[in-house]
Amino acid sequence: MSTYRIAPSILSADFARLGEEVRHVVDAGADIIHFDVMDNHYVPNLTIGPLVCEAIRPHVQVPIDVHLMVKPVDRIISFHPEASEHIDRTLQLIHDQGCKAGLVFNPGTPLHYLEHVMDKLDLILIMSVNPGFGGQSFIAQALKKIRAVRQMIDASGRAIMLEVDGGIKVENIAEVASAGADTFVAGSAIFGKPDYKATIDAMRQQLASV
């Protein structure tokens, strides 16, 4: 793959100065801002919502990748298939709002949901941790799922992003890329370091070796 994208997750940012944080991480070389929405229902944690997304939008020009860990879902961007009663309809609603649409797969969620909606997807997000909290360790079994999804994307002939979220760091990003991912969400691995640019540069150096 020729294009890799780094997507820092603001779940690990300093919420007291979020505008400054997103500006700094984009200046450090981030391609996308990953925005985790949790509802204390689908997952145990409770995080941020549309007002915060609206507030940070003027601070950066890069895409904001909204990952909804909520139930039910509607008029949204990237969601878990088991949280929607009508997956095809929700994907269409996202497109109707002028947004790109994605499906998110937990470590234990089967991929069969993809069989009839590949033509409506712009992004597939593989969770390499169980959702709900930042700072978890990468689940190695996710590599098998990433490889399977890469085969499905290639067979579809569509330009669908393959994103991976959970436990991504400098030490394993090349292995995840080798499995077929092209977009990498990293929270504490970036925001937990004093020099965002040095960390993102180190990630890109590892990706260049794939």
Secondary structure, DSSP 8 states (H G I E B T S, - for coil): ----EEEEBGGGS-GGGHHHHHHHHHHTT-S-EEEEEEBSSSSS-B---HHHHHHHGGG--S-EEEEEE-SS--S-SEE-GGG-S-HHHHHHHHHHTT---EEEE-TT--GGGGGGTGGG-SEEEEESS-TT-SS----TTHHHHHHHHHHHHHHHT---EEEEESS--TTTHHHHHHTT--EEEESHHHHTSS-HHHHHHHHHHHHHT-
